[in-house]
């Protein structure tokens, strides 16, 4: 098993978890780049040395099952990967924390909708993408999420609760064009990360954080379509202009 080259380049350094499919428990945390996440299974097949990690993999394979791989955080610098890995290992092995229900967070971490936990299938769907194929009759607004996608770096008007909020507002667009938009696609690094089927729109003079706009800006309302054919599509053939935040596709 291996990643395509485009996926490897997008991942950078990452932290991963190996999960036992028989009880859905993490049995190994590691860090690396390229195909490191898959190498443990490959080693277990050819190496018969006594090792708890390898023994677990062999036991899983002997029952006709496969190790489940998760990417916990990606697009990291190497030193960041070391820190995330060591923190997770501490949390999962420290005796006073190691209980069945050890986390009570109501809100996921800051990277929940970008470099957050992803299955291998999700990683491939995000970074090994097909070009967008626009359905006849669909009027689409592409919106640039570069300022709001990474919420650990977002400031002021770009601070948002989730990716839906980042995608739906606040856009410089005329009323005439707004009323014809069928879908708003939130784009980050040339890939569609959020699809909203537009149900309504309104114009506002002020953002939630108090920012006053020189001209009213558009806020769309609608349904998030996670199963849309546009989701995770490559829209690099429709680049935003210099400093551009929106682009139309008819």
C-alpha positions as CSV (number, residue, x, y, z in Angstrom):
1,X,0.0,0.0,0.0
2,X,1.4,3.4,-0.8
3,X,0.4,7.1,-1.5
4,X,0.6,8.7,-4.9
5,X,3.3,11.3,-5.2
6,X,0.8,14.2,-5.2
7,X,-0.5,12.9,-1.8
8,X,2.9,12.6,-0.4
9,X,3.8,16.2,-1.3
10,X,0.6,17.5,0.3
11,X,1.0,15.5,3.5
12,X,4.5,16.6,4.4
13,X,5.5,15.3,7.8
14,X,2.6,13.7,9.6
15,X,1.6,11.9,12.8
16,X,-0.4,8.6,12.4
17,X,-2.2,6.0,14.4
18,X,-2.4,2.2,13.7
19,X,-5.8,0.9,14.9
20,X,-6.8,-2.7,15.6
21,X,-10.0,-3.4,13.7
22,X,-11.1,-6.0,16.2
23,X,-11.7,-3.5,19.0
24,X,-11.1,-0.1,17.3
25,X,-8.2,0.6,19.7
26,X,-5.1,2.5,18.8
27,X,-2.0,0.3,19.3
28,X,0.7,2.4,17.8
29,X,1.4,6.1,17.3
30,X,4.2,7.2,15.0
31,X,5.5,10.1,12.8
32,X,7.0,10.2,9.4
33,X,6.5,11.2,5.8
34,X,5.8,9.6,2.4
35,X,4.7,6.0,3.0
36,X,5.9,5.6,6.6
37,X,2.4,4.8,7.9
38,X,2.2,1.7,5.8
39,X,5.7,0.3,6.4
40,X,5.0,-1.4,9.8
41,X,2.6,-3.9,8.1
42,X,5.2,-4.6,5.4
43,X,7.9,-5.2,8.0
44,X,5.6,-7.5,10.1
45,X,5.1,-9.8,7.0
46,X,8.8,-10.4,6.4
47,X,10.2,-9.9,9.9
48,X,9.5,-12.7,12.5
49,X,11.3,-11.0,15.4
50,X,9.4,-10.7,18.7
51,X,7.9,-7.2,19.0
52,X,4.6,-6.2,20.5
53,X,3.7,-3.9,17.6
54,X,4.6,-6.5,15.0
55,X,3.0,-9.3,17.0
56,X,-0.3,-7.3,17.0
57,X,-0.1,-6.7,13.3
58,X,0.5,-10.4,12.7
59,X,-2.4,-11.4,14.9
60,X,-4.7,-9.0,13.0
61,X,-3.5,-10.5,9.7
62,X,-3.9,-14.1,10.9
63,X,-7.6,-13.4,11.4
64,X,-8.0,-12.2,7.9
65,X,-8.4,-8.6,8.9
66,X,-6.4,-5.4,8.0
67,X,-4.8,-2.8,10.2
68,X,-6.7,0.5,10.0
69,X,-4.5,3.6,9.4
70,X,-5.3,7.1,10.4
71,X,-3.5,10.3,9.8
72,X,-3.8,12.4,13.0
73,X,-2.1,15.6,11.9
74,X,-0.3,16.4,8.6
75,X,1.3,19.3,6.8
76,X,3.8,19.6,9.7
77,X,7.4,20.5,10.1
78,X,9.5,17.7,11.3
79,X,9.9,19.2,14.8
80,X,6.2,19.7,15.0
81,X,5.6,16.1,14.1
82,X,7.9,15.0,17.0
83,X,5.9,17.2,19.4
84,X,2.5,16.0,18.3
85,X,3.7,12.3,18.4
86,X,5.2,12.6,21.9
87,X,2.1,14.4,23.2
88,X,-0.2,11.7,21.9
89,X,1.9,8.9,23.3
90,X,1.9,10.6,26.7
91,X,-1.8,11.0,26.7
92,X,-2.5,7.4,25.7
93,X,0.0,5.8,28.0
94,X,0.1,7.9,31.2
95,X,-1.5,5.8,33.8
96,X,-3.6,8.5,35.4
97,X,-5.1,9.5,32.0
98,X,-5.5,6.1,30.5
99,X,-9.2,5.4,31.0
100,X,-11.9,4.3,28.6
101,X,-13.4,7.8,28.4
102,X,-10.5,10.1,28.8
103,X,-11.6,13.0,26.6
104,X,-14.6,15.2,27.2
105,X,-13.9,18.0,24.7
106,X,-17.1,19.5,23.3
107,X,-15.3,21.2,20.4
108,X,-12.7,19.5,18.3
109,X,-9.2,21.0,17.9
110,X,-8.4,24.0,15.8
111,X,-7.4,21.9,12.8
112,X,-10.6,19.8,12.8
113,X,-11.5,20.7,9.2
114,X,-8.1,20.9,7.6
115,X,-5.1,19.0,8.9
116,X,-7.2,17.1,11.5
117,X,-7.8,13.4,11.9
118,X,-8.4,11.7,8.5
119,X,-8.7,8.1,7.4
120,X,-6.4,7.0,4.6
121,X,-9.5,7.0,2.3
122,X,-10.2,10.6,3.3
123,X,-6.6,11.7,2.8
124,X,-6.6,10.3,-0.7
125,X,-10.0,11.8,-1.6
126,X,-8.7,15.3,-0.5
127,X,-5.3,15.2,-2.2
128,X,-5.6,12.7,-5.1
129,X,-8.4,14.6,-6.7
130,X,-10.1,14.6,-10.1
131,X,-10.8,17.8,-12.0
132,X,-14.1,19.5,-11.4
133,X,-16.9,18.5,-13.8
134,X,-19.5,21.1,-13.8
135,X,-23.1,19.9,-14.3
136,X,-25.0,21.7,-17.1
137,X,-27.1,24.5,-15.7
138,X,-25.2,24.8,-12.4
139,X,-24.1,28.4,-11.6
140,X,-21.2,28.1,-9.2
141,X,-19.3,30.6,-7.0
142,X,-15.8,29.6,-6.0
143,X,-14.7,31.4,-2.8
144,X,-11.1,31.5,-1.6
145,X,-10.6,30.2,2.0
146,X,-6.9,31.0,2.3
147,X,-7.6,33.5,5.1
148,X,-9.9,31.4,7.1
149,X,-9.2,27.7,6.5
150,X,-6.4,27.4,9.1
151,X,-8.2,28.8,12.2
152,X,-5.0,28.8,14.3
153,X,-3.8,31.7,12.1
154,X,-7.1,33.4,11.2
155,X,-7.7,36.8,12.7
156,X,-10.5,39.3,13.0
157,X,-13.3,38.9,10.4
158,X,-11.7,35.6,9.3
159,X,-12.3,33.8,12.6
160,X,-15.1,31.3,12.1
161,X,-16.8,28.6,14.0
162,X,-16.6,26.0,11.2
163,X,-15.9,25.6,7.5
164,X,-19.6,26.3,6.6
165,X,-19.3,29.8,8.2
166,X,-16.0,30.4,6.3
167,X,-17.6,29.4,3.0
168,X,-20.9,31.3,3.2
169,X,-19.7,34.8,4.1
170,X,-18.7,37.7,3.6
171,X,-18.3,38.1,-0.2
172,X,-18.1,41.1,-2.5
173,X,-20.7,40.2,-5.0
174,X,-23.5,42.0,-6.7
175,X,-27.2,41.2,-5.9
176,X,-27.8,40.4,-9.6
177,X,-25.1,37.7,-9.5
178,X,-25.9,36.5,-6.0
179,X,-29.5,35.6,-7.0
180,X,-28.3,33.2,-9.7
181,X,-25.8,31.2,-7.6
182,X,-26.8,27.6,-7.2
183,X,-23.7,26.4,-5.2
184,X,-20.9,28.1,-3.2
185,X,-17.7,26.1,-3.2
186,X,-15.1,26.8,-0.5
187,X,-11.7,26.4,-2.0
188,X,-8.3,25.9,-0.3
189,X,-5.1,25.2,-2.2
190,X,-7.0,24.5,-5.4
191,X,-9.3,21.9,-3.8
192,X,-13.0,22.2,-2.9
193,X,-13.3,21.7,0.8
194,X,-17.0,22.7,1.4
195,X,-20.1,22.7,-0.9
196,X,-23.1,24.7,0.0
197,X,-26.4,24.4,-2.0
198,X,-27.7,27.9,-1.8
199,X,-31.2,28.4,-0.4
200,X,-31.1,32.1,0.3
201,X,-28.8,35.1,0.8
202,X,-28.6,38.5,2.4
203,X,-26.3,41.5,2.4
204,X,-24.8,42.9,5.6
205,X,-22.9,46.0,6.5
206,X,-21.1,44.6,9.5
207,X,-19.4,41.3,10.4
208,X,-20.0,39.4,13.5
209,X,-16.8,40.6,15.0
210,X,-17.8,44.3,14.5
211,X,-15.9,44.9,11.3
212,X,-17.7,47.6,9.2
213,X,-17.7,47.0,5.5
214,X,-17.4,49.9,3.0
215,X,-20.0,48.3,0.9
216,X,-22.5,45.6,1.9
217,X,-21.3,42.0,1.5
218,X,-23.2,38.9,0.8
219,X,-23.9,36.0,3.2
220,X,-25.3,32.8,1.7
221,X,-27.5,30.3,3.6
222,X,-28.0,26.7,2.5
223,X,-27.3,23.0,3.0
224,X,-23.8,21.6,3.3
225,X,-23.5,18.8,0.7
226,X,-20.8,16.4,1.9
227,X,-21.7,13.9,-0.8
228,X,-21.6,16.4,-3.7
229,X,-19.7,15.5,-6.8
230,X,-18.0,18.8,-6.4
231,X,-16.6,17.9,-3.0
232,X,-12.8,17.5,-3.0
233,X,-12.7,18.3,-6.7
234,X,-9.6,20.0,-8.2
235,X,-10.4,23.5,-9.4
236,X,-6.9,24.6,-10.3
237,X,-8.1,25.2,-13.8
238,X,-10.1,28.1,-12.4
239,X,-7.5,30.1,-10.5
240,X,-8.4,33.2,-8.5
241,X,-7.0,36.4,-9.7
242,X,-4.4,38.4,-7.9
243,X,-5.7,38.9,-4.4
244,X,-9.0,37.5,-5.7
245,X,-11.5,36.0,-3.3
246,X,-14.2,34.8,-5.7
247,X,-14.6,33.3,-9.1
248,X,-17.7,32.3,-11.2
249,X,-18.2,29.1,-13.1
250,X,-21.3,28.8,-15.3
